[in-house]
């Protein structure tokens, strides 16, 4: 196909013309699409933190669970584990005080 602004030939699946930067209007554009391809690092951080600082485990686990719903479930298991482990560790800390 050809760019509607500069007229140069571009790939059929191009979203932006590589020559002039004009949006092509082809396909559905989701800004932040690279985010969907990434993992869910917040969920993993919540899992690790839950062993040492339950409050951070709850916070990161909750955020990770929210992000997992937007990323087709990536990190959902880590998030759930972070919330569960943080709860258990909080009870252990309370019992030890």
N, CA, C and O atoms as CSV, one atom per row, in Angstrom:
chain,resi,resn,atom,element,x,y,z
A,1,UNK,N,N,0.844,-1.170,0.000
A,1,UNK,CA,C,0.000,0.000,0.000
A,1,UNK,C,C,0.892,1.236,0.000
A,1,UNK,O,O,2.107,1.150,0.179
A,2,UNK,N,N,0.272,2.360,-0.200
A,2,UNK,CA,C,1.016,3.615,-0.267
A,2,UNK,C,C,0.521,4.575,0.812
A,2,UNK,O,O,-0.664,4.592,1.147
A,3,UNK,N,N,1.437,5.365,1.346
A,3,UNK,CA,C,1.097,6.361,2.367
A,3,UNK,C,C,0.181,7.422,1.764
A,3,UNK,O,O,0.408,7.895,0.651
A,4,UNK,N,N,-0.851,7.787,2.512
A,4,UNK,CA,C,-1.800,8.787,2.004
A,4,UNK,C,C,-1.242,10.204,2.049
A,4,UNK,O,O,-1.784,11.104,1.408
A,5,UNK,N,N,-0.142,10.414,2.817
A,5,UNK,CA,C,0.423,11.763,2.899
A,5,UNK,C,C,1.612,11.940,1.957
A,5,UNK,O,O,1.630,12.850,1.128
A,6,UNK,N,N,2.621,11.045,2.097
A,6,UNK,CA,C,3.836,11.231,1.295
A,6,UNK,C,C,3.837,10.412,0.009
A,6,UNK,O,O,4.641,10.671,-0.887
A,7,UNK,N,N,2.937,9.419,-0.094
A,7,UNK,CA,C,2.821,8.642,-1.315
A,7,UNK,C,C,3.837,7.527,-1.473
A,7,UNK,O,O,3.823,6.826,-2.485
A,8,UNK,N,N,4.721,7.343,-0.496
A,8,UNK,CA,C,5.725,6.277,-0.609
A,8,UNK,C,C,5.096,4.939,-0.264
A,8,UNK,O,O,4.112,4.863,0.472
A,9,UNK,N,N,5.694,3.878,-0.818
A,9,UNK,CA,C,5.189,2.537,-0.576
A,9,UNK,C,C,5.572,2.084,0.830
A,9,UNK,O,O,6.706,2.264,1.274
A,10,UNK,N,N,4.597,1.491,1.516
A,10,UNK,CA,C,4.821,0.980,2.878
A,10,UNK,C,C,4.200,-0.413,2.978
A,10,UNK,O,O,3.419,-0.819,2.117
A,11,UNK,N,N,4.552,-1.132,4.030
A,11,UNK,CA,C,4.000,-2.468,4.235
A,11,UNK,C,C,2.491,-2.382,4.445
A,11,UNK,O,O,1.985,-1.392,4.974
A,12,UNK,N,N,1.778,-3.425,4.026
A,12,UNK,CA,C,0.328,-3.433,4.152
A,12,UNK,C,C,-0.147,-3.399,5.603
A,12,UNK,O,O,-1.213,-2.855,5.891
A,13,UNK,N,N,0.637,-3.977,6.520
A,13,UNK,CA,C,0.225,-4.007,7.923
A,13,UNK,C,C,0.816,-2.861,8.748
A,13,UNK,O,O,0.712,-2.861,9.974
A,14,UNK,N,N,1.429,-1.895,8.084
A,14,UNK,CA,C,2.028,-0.759,8.789
A,14,UNK,C,C,0.941,0.098,9.424
A,14,UNK,O,O,-0.094,0.366,8.814
A,15,UNK,N,N,1.189,0.520,10.650
A,15,UNK,CA,C,0.265,1.387,11.358
A,15,UNK,C,C,0.676,2.844,11.173
A,15,UNK,O,O,-0.162,3.746,11.154
A,16,UNK,N,N,1.992,3.055,11.037
A,16,UNK,CA,C,2.550,4.389,10.849
A,16,UNK,C,C,3.505,4.337,9.660
A,16,UNK,O,O,4.249,3.370,9.496
A,17,UNK,N,N,3.483,5.364,8.843
A,17,UNK,CA,C,4.412,5.432,7.713
A,17,UNK,C,C,5.827,5.633,8.252
A,17,UNK,O,O,6.064,6.581,9.000
A,18,UNK,N,N,6.771,4.767,7.890
A,18,UNK,CA,C,8.142,4.907,8.392
A,18,UNK,C,C,8.875,6.110,7.781
A,18,UNK,O,O,9.928,6.514,8.275
A,19,UNK,N,N,8.324,6.670,6.725
A,19,UNK,CA,C,8.973,7.794,6.048
A,19,UNK,C,C,8.554,9.141,6.624
A,19,UNK,O,O,9.394,10.010,6.860
A,20,UNK,N,N,7.244,9.313,6.851
A,20,UNK,CA,C,6.773,10.628,7.301
A,20,UNK,C,C,6.088,10.596,8.661
A,20,UNK,O,O,5.827,11.652,9.239
A,21,UNK,N,N,5.785,9.393,9.191
A,21,UNK,CA,C,5.192,9.282,10.514
A,21,UNK,C,C,3.683,9.423,10.572
A,21,UNK,O,O,3.115,9.505,11.661
A,22,UNK,N,N,3.026,9.453,9.429
A,22,UNK,CA,C,1.568,9.593,9.390
A,22,UNK,C,C,0.908,8.263,9.727
A,22,UNK,O,O,1.352,7.205,9.280
A,23,UNK,N,N,-0.166,8.329,10.528
A,23,UNK,CA,C,-0.939,7.129,10.835
A,23,UNK,C,C,-1.599,6.639,9.557
A,23,UNK,O,O,-2.132,7.439,8.788
A,24,UNK,N,N,-1.569,5.330,9.321
A,24,UNK,CA,C,-2.126,4.788,8.084
A,24,UNK,C,C,-3.610,4.514,8.195
A,24,UNK,O,O,-4.316,4.489,7.186
A,25,UNK,N,N,-4.091,4.307,9.409
A,25,UNK,CA,C,-5.511,4.016,9.593
A,25,UNK,C,C,-5.845,2.563,9.366
A,25,UNK,O,O,-7.020,2.197,9.383
A,26,UNK,N,N,-4.848,1.717,9.153
A,26,UNK,CA,C,-5.125,0.298,8.947
A,26,UNK,C,C,-5.050,-0.429,10.269
A,26,UNK,O,O,-4.106,-0.238,11.036
A,27,UNK,N,N,-6.029,-1.257,10.539
A,27,UNK,CA,C,-6.033,-2.056,11.754
A,27,UNK,C,C,-6.429,-1.261,12.980
A,27,UNK,O,O,-6.566,-0.039,12.943
A,28,UNK,N,N,-6.605,-1.987,14.058
A,28,UNK,CA,C,-6.924,-1.356,15.331
A,28,UNK,C,C,-5.638,-1.044,16.063
A,28,UNK,O,O,-4.832,-1.940,16.316
A,29,UNK,N,N,-5.441,0.189,16.398
A,29,UNK,CA,C,-4.226,0.608,17.073
A,29,UNK,C,C,-4.488,0.662,18.562
A,29,UNK,O,O,-5.418,1.333,19.011
A,30,UNK,N,N,-3.680,-0.036,19.324
A,30,UNK,CA,C,-3.760,0.020,20.776
A,30,UNK,C,C,-2.448,0.582,21.263
A,30,UNK,O,O,-1.417,-0.087,21.205
A,31,UNK,N,N,-2.482,1.804,21.742
A,31,UNK,CA,C,-1.257,2.398,22.249
A,31,UNK,C,C,-0.863,1.679,23.512
A,31,UNK,O,O,-1.709,1.323,24.333
A,32,UNK,N,N,0.434,1.467,23.663
A,32,UNK,CA,C,0.919,0.704,24.801
A,32,UNK,C,C,0.877,-0.785,24.515
A,32,UNK,O,O,0.931,-1.591,25.444
A,33,UNK,N,N,0.783,-1.165,23.260
A,33,UNK,CA,C,0.706,-2.563,22.888
A,33,UNK,C,C,1.927,-3.351,23.314
A,33,UNK,O,O,1.840,-4.559,23.535
A,34,UNK,N,N,3.067,-2.681,23.432
A,34,UNK,CA,C,4.266,-3.375,23.886
A,34,UNK,C,C,4.079,-3.865,25.308
A,34,UNK,O,O,4.690,-4.854,25.715
A,35,UNK,N,N,3.236,-3.178,26.064
A,35,UNK,CA,C,2.972,-3.569,27.440
A,35,UNK,C,C,2.300,-4.937,27.492
A,35,UNK,O,O,2.529,-5.708,28.424
A,36,UNK,N,N,1.468,-5.242,26.491
A,36,UNK,CA,C,0.780,-6.513,26.458
A,36,UNK,C,C,1.743,-7.669,26.215
A,36,UNK,O,O,1.474,-8.793,26.640
A,37,UNK,N,N,2.844,-7.414,25.549
A,37,UNK,CA,C,3.802,-8.464,25.247
A,37,UNK,C,C,4.740,-8.730,26.418
A,37,UNK,O,O,5.395,-9.771,26.465
A,38,UNK,N,N,4.806,-7.803,27.355
A,38,UNK,CA,C,5.692,-7.962,28.487
A,38,UNK,C,C,5.061,-8.893,29.513
A,38,UNK,O,O,3.864,-9.181,29.472
A,39,UNK,N,N,5.904,-9.356,30.437
A,39,UNK,CA,C,5.400,-10.144,31.539
A,39,UNK,C,C,4.781,-9.241,32.585
A,39,UNK,O,O,4.549,-8.058,32.339
A,40,UNK,N,N,4.518,-9.795,33.733
A,40,UNK,CA,C,3.914,-9.032,34.816
A,40,UNK,C,C,4.901,-8.984,35.967
A,40,UNK,O,O,4.780,-9.740,36.931
A,41,UNK,N,N,5.877,-8.095,35.868
A,41,UNK,CA,C,6.928,-7.978,36.873
A,41,UNK,C,C,6.417,-7.578,38.233
A,41,UNK,O,O,7.002,-7.955,39.248
A,42,UNK,N,N,5.325,-6.813,38.279
A,42,UNK,CA,C,4.744,-6.403,39.549
A,42,UNK,C,C,4.246,-7.623,40.319
A,42,UNK,O,O,4.385,-7.682,41.541
A,43,UNK,N,N,3.671,-8.587,39.623
A,43,UNK,CA,C,3.191,-9.810,40.264
A,43,UNK,C,C,4.356,-10.586,40.872
A,43,UNK,O,O,4.245,-11.110,41.981
A,44,UNK,N,N,5.454,-10.658,40.160
A,44,UNK,CA,C,6.632,-11.368,40.670
A,44,UNK,C,C,7.228,-10.622,41.862
A,44,UNK,O,O,7.651,-11.240,42.839
A,45,UNK,N,N,7.258,-9.292,41.778
A,45,UNK,CA,C,7.749,-8.489,42.909
A,45,UNK,C,C,6.876,-8.711,44.137
A,45,UNK,O,O,7.381,-8.815,45.255
A,46,UNK,N,N,5.570,-8.781,43.926
A,46,UNK,CA,C,4.656,-9.051,45.036
A,46,UNK,C,C,4.899,-10.410,45.652
A,46,UNK,O,O,4.849,-10.566,46.872
A,47,UNK,N,N,5.161,-11.397,44.808
A,47,UNK,CA,C,5.446,-12.746,45.303
A,47,UNK,C,C,6.690,-12.756,46.176
A,47,UNK,O,O,6.687,-13.353,47.253
A,48,UNK,N,N,7.745,-12.105,45.728
A,48,UNK,CA,C,9.001,-12.074,46.489
A,48,UNK,C,C,8.844,-11.263,47.773
A,48,UNK,O,O,9.275,-11.695,48.842
A,49,UNK,N,N,8.224,-10.084,47.663
A,49,UNK,CA,C,8.064,-9.212,48.829
A,49,UNK,C,C,7.164,-9.824,49.894
A,49,UNK,O,O,7.318,-9.535,51.081
A,50,UNK,N,N,6.231,-10.666,49.477
A,50,UNK,CA,C,5.272,-11.226,50.424
A,50,UNK,C,C,5.947,-12.036,51.526
A,50,UNK,O,O,5.396,-12.164,52.619
A,51,UNK,N,N,7.124,-12.583,51.258
A,51,UNK,CA,C,7.841,-13.360,52.270
A,51,UNK,C,C,8.464,-12.464,53.342
A,51,UNK,O,O,8.606,-12.877,54.493
A,52,UNK,N,N,8.831,-11.256,52.968
A,52,UNK,CA,C,9.577,-10.392,53.874
A,52,UNK,C,C,8.759,-9.218,54.409
A,52,UNK,O,O,8.863,-8.876,55.588
A,53,UNK,N,N,7.960,-8.609,53.565
A,53,UNK,CA,C,7.146,-7.449,53.946
A,53,UNK,C,C,5.728,-7.698,53.425
A,53,UNK,O,O,5.418,-7.359,52.283
A,54,UNK,N,N,4.864,-8.292,54.264
A,54,UNK,CA,C,3.526,-8.644,53.790
A,54,UNK,C,C,2.745,-7.477,53.193
A,54,UNK,O,O,1.992,-7.668,52.238
A,55,UNK,N,N,2.909,-6.283,53.736
A,55,UNK,CA,C,2.187,-5.136,53.195
A,55,UNK,C,C,2.539,-4.911,51.722
A,55,UNK,O,O,1.655,-4.675,50.898
A,56,UNK,N,N,3.826,-4.984,51.396
A,56,UNK,CA,C,4.232,-4.838,49.995
A,56,UNK,C,C,3.731,-6.012,49.148
A,56,UNK,O,O,3.394,-5.838,47.977
A,57,UNK,N,N,3.685,-7.186,49.737
A,57,UNK,CA,C,3.143,-8.346,49.029
A,57,UNK,C,C,1.689,-8.136,48.659
A,57,UNK,O,O,1.266,-8.471,47.553
A,58,UNK,N,N,0.913,-7.570,49.605
A,58,UNK,CA,C,-0.496,-7.280,49.313
A,58,UNK,C,C,-0.632,-6.217,48.228
A,58,UNK,O,O,-1.427,-6.361,47.300
A,59,UNK,N,N,0.155,-5.149,48.358
A,59,UNK,CA,C,0.054,-4.050,47.391
A,59,UNK,C,C,0.451,-4.517,45.987
A,59,UNK,O,O,-0.312,-4.360,45.034
A,60,UNK,N,N,1.654,-5.092,45.872
A,60,UNK,CA,C,2.118,-5.544,44.558
A,60,UNK,C,C,1.271,-6.695,44.026
A,60,UNK,O,O,1.016,-6.775,42.825
A,61,UNK,N,N,0.837,-7.581,44.909
A,61,UNK,CA,C,-0.020,-8.688,44.480
A,61,UNK,C,C,-1.346,-8.187,43.919
A,61,UNK,O,O,-1.838,-8.702,42.915
A,62,UNK,N,N,-1.919,-7.183,44.572
A,62,UNK,CA,C,-3.178,-6.601,44.094
A,62,UNK,C,C,-3.009,-5.898,42.761
A,62,UNK,O,O,-3.829,-6.052,41.855
A,63,UNK,N,N,-1.933,-5.122,42.650
A,63,UNK,CA,C,-1.671,-4.436,41.377
A,63,UNK,C,C,-1.386,-5.464,40.280
A,63,UNK,O,O,-1.866,-5.334,39.155
A,64,UNK,N,N,-0.608,-6.477,40.620
A,64,UNK,CA,C,-0.297,-7.525,39.642
A,64,UNK,C,C,-1.540,-8.266,39.184
A,64,UNK,O,O,-1.654,-8.627,38.013
A,65,UNK,N,N,-2.476,-8.497,40.106
A,65,UNK,CA,C,-3.722,-9.174,39.745
A,65,UNK,C,C,-4.562,-8.301,38.820
A,65,UNK,O,O,-5.184,-8.794,37.880
A,66,UNK,N,N,-4.572,-7.015,39.093
A,66,UNK,CA,C,-5.293,-6.082,38.224
A,66,UNK,C,C,-4.678,-6.064,36.824
A,66,UNK,O,O,-5.395,-6.063,35.823
A,67,UNK,N,N,-3.359,-6.049,36.762
A,67,UNK,CA,C,-2.683,-6.050,35.461
A,67,UNK,C,C,-2.856,-7.380,34.740
A,67,UNK,O,O,-2.930,-7.419,33.512
A,68,UNK,N,N,-2.920,-8.473,35.502
A,68,UNK,CA,C,-3.084,-9.792,34.883
A,68,UNK,C,C,-4.398,-9.866,34.132
A,68,UNK,O,O,-4.479,-10.503,33.081
A,69,UNK,N,N,-5.427,-9.220,34.660
A,69,UNK,CA,C,-6.722,-9.217,33.976
A,69,UNK,C,C,-6.648,-8.488,32.644
A,69,UNK,O,O,-7.393,-8.809,31.718
A,70,UNK,N,N,-5.753,-7.506,32.537
A,70,UNK,CA,C,-5.601,-6.745,31.301
A,70,UNK,C,C,-4.630,-7.416,30.338
A,70,UNK,O,O,-4.566,-7.049,29.165
A,71,UNK,N,N,-3.875,-8.393,30.823
A,71,UNK,CA,C,-2.837,-9.043,30.001
A,71,UNK,C,C,-3.119,-10.518,29.773
A,71,UNK,O,O,-2.196,-11.330,29.711
A,72,UNK,N,N,-4.359,-10.854,29.652
A,72,UNK,CA,C,-4.749,-12.235,29.379
A,72,UNK,C,C,-4.238,-13.219,30.417
A,72,UNK,O,O,-3.877,-14.346,30.079
A,73,UNK,N,N,-4.203,-12.805,31.669
A,73,UNK,CA,C,-3.846,-13.698,32.766
A,73,UNK,C,C,-2.372,-13.829,33.077
A,73,UNK,O,O,-1.999,-14.622,33.942
A,74,UNK,N,N,-1.511,-13.067,32.393
A,74,UNK,CA,C,-0.078,-13.182,32.670
A,74,UNK,C,C,0.218,-12.672,34.079
A,74,UNK,O,O,-0.038,-11.510,34.394
A,75,UNK,N,N,0.758,-13.549,34.920
A,75,UNK,CA,C,1.111,-13.180,36.283
A,75,UNK,C,C,0.007,-13.391,37.289
A,75,UNK,O,O,0.179,-13.070,38.464
A,76,UNK,N,N,-1.129,-13.927,36.859
A,76,UNK,CA,C,-2.262,-14.106,37.775
A,76,UNK,C,C,-1.905,-15.055,38.920
A,76,UNK,O,O,-2.226,-14.781,40.076
A,77,UNK,N,N,-1.250,-16.157,38.605
A,77,UNK,CA,C,-0.898,-17.124,39.649
A,77,UNK,C,C,0.105,-16.539,40.643
A,77,UNK,O,O,-0.015,-16.774,41.846
A,78,UNK,N,N,1.089,-15.783,40.160
A,78,UNK,CA,C,2.037,-15.136,41.064
A,78,UNK,C,C,1.314,-14.139,41.966
A,78,UNK,O,O,1.630,-14.032,43.151
A,79,UNK,N,N,0.364,-13.423,41.421
A,79,UNK,CA,C,-0.371,-12.423,42.198
A,79,UNK,C,C,-1.199,-13.073,43.294
A,79,UNK,O,O,-1.199,-12.618,44.437
A,80,UNK,N,N,-1.896,-14.126,42.942
A,80,UNK,CA,C,-2.707,-14.835,43.932
A,80,UNK,C,C,-1.818,-15.436,45.013
A,80,UNK,O,O,-2.143,-15.376,46.198
A,81,UNK,N,N,-0.696,-16.013,44.598
A,81,UNK,CA,C,0.246,-16.573,45.569
A,81,UNK,C,C,0.800,-15.472,46.476
A,81,UNK,O,O,0.950,-15.682,47.680
A,82,UNK,N,N,1.102,-14.314,45.918
A,82,UNK,CA,C,1.617,-13.198,46.716
A,82,UNK,C,C,0.608,-12.774,47.767
A,82,UNK,O,O,0.974,-12.535,48.918
A,83,UNK,N,N,-0.661,-12.680,47.383
A,83,UNK,CA,C,-1.696,-12.287,48.338
A,83,UNK,C,C,-1.858,-13.330,49.439
A,83,UNK,O,O,-2.006,-12.983,50.611
A,84,UNK,N,N,-1.831,-14.602,49.065
A,84,UNK,CA,C,-1.986,-15.673,50.051
A,84,UNK,C,C,-0.787,-15.747,50.988
A,84,UNK,O,O,-0.958,-15.846,52.203
A,85,UNK,N,N,0.412,-15.702,50.443
A,85,UNK,CA,C,1.624,-15.794,51.261
A,85,UNK,C,C,1.744,-14.577,52.174
A,85,UNK,O,O,2.125,-14.710,53.337
A,86,UNK,N,N,1.423,-13.392,51.654
A,86,UNK,CA,C,1.473,-12.179,52.476
A,86,UNK,C,C,0.516,-12.296,53.654
A,86,UNK,O,O,0.843,-11.859,54.758
A,87,UNK,N,N,-0.653,-12.874,53.439
A,87,UNK,CA,C,-1.622,-13.050,54.521
A,87,UNK,C,C,-1.095,-14.012,55.572
A,87,UNK,O,O,-1.200,-13.753,56.771
A,88,UNK,N,N,-0.532,-15.116,55.121
A,88,UNK,CA,C,0.030,-16.098,56.058
A,88,UNK,C,C,1.205,-15.496,56.823
A,88,UNK,O,O,1.305,-15.665,58.038
A,89,UNK,N,N,2.083,-14.803,56.132
A,89,UNK,CA,C,3.241,-14.195,56.805
A,89,UNK,C,C,2.801,-13.122,57.801
A,89,UNK,O,O,3.435,-12.955,58.843
A,90,UNK,N,N,1.732,-12.397,57.495
A,90,UNK,CA,C,1.226,-11.384,58.419
A,90,UNK,C,C,0.724,-12.048,59.699
A,90,UNK,O,O,0.970,-11.546,60.796
A,91,UNK,N,N,0.032,-13.160,59.567
A,91,UNK,CA,C,-0.451,-13.889,60.738
A,91,UNK,C,C,0.713,-14.434,61.556
A,91,UNK,O,O,0.681,-14.402,62.787
A,92,UNK,N,N,1.746,-14.936,60.871
A,92,UNK,CA,C,2.941,-15.425,61.568
A,92,UNK,C,C,3.629,-14.291,62.310
A,92,UNK,O,O,4.057,-14.474,63.450
A,93,UNK,N,N,3.745,-13.127,61.688
A,93,UNK,CA,C,4.359,-11.985,62.360
A,93,UNK,C,C,3.556,-11.553,63.573
A,93,UNK,O,O,4.133,-11.201,64.602
A,94,UNK,N,N,2.221,-11.575,63.469
A,94,UNK,CA,C,1.365,-11.203,64.606
A,94,UNK,C,C,1.504,-12.210,65.740
A,94,UNK,O,O,1.528,-11.828,66.910
A,95,UNK,N,N,1.593,-13.479,65.405
A,95,UNK,CA,C,1.725,-14.509,66.425
A,95,UNK,C,C,3.067,-14.440,67.130
A,95,UNK,O,O,3.181,-14.823,68.294
A,96,UNK,N,N,4.075,-13.956,66.435
A,96,UNK,CA,C,5.410,-13.878,67.008
A,96,UNK,C,C,5.619,-12.641,67.864
A,96,UNK,O,O,6.606,-12.558,68.595
A,97,UNK,N,N,4.705,-11.673,67.787
A,97,UNK,CA,C,4.877,-10.419,68.536
A,97,UNK,C,C,4.348,-10.529,69.929
A,97,UNK,O,O,4.414,-9.566,70.692
